[in-house]
Amino acid sequence: MSQTQDYWKLTSIKVLSELYKNFRNTSKIDNMTLQKLVNRSMYLFLNDDEFKSTITGVKELKENYKKGY
């Protein structure tokens, strides 16, 4: 396995269509990609208790595959 393959983990996730559409429109201004957002979010989730609390406290999105996360 190459060093690049050891560095990255390729995953497949489903995202809500409307949220992704809005993200794509907004992220172009800030030069933010989904990959950057996910990596930064995971880092903060693991290292920043306030961020973790904010993320886990979101109630607008439900953990239900039919309605969205």
Secondary structure, 3 states (H helix, E strand, C coil): CCHHHHHCCCCCCCCCHHHHHHHHHHHHHHCCCHHHHHHHHHHHHHHCHHHHHHHHCCCCCCCECCCEC
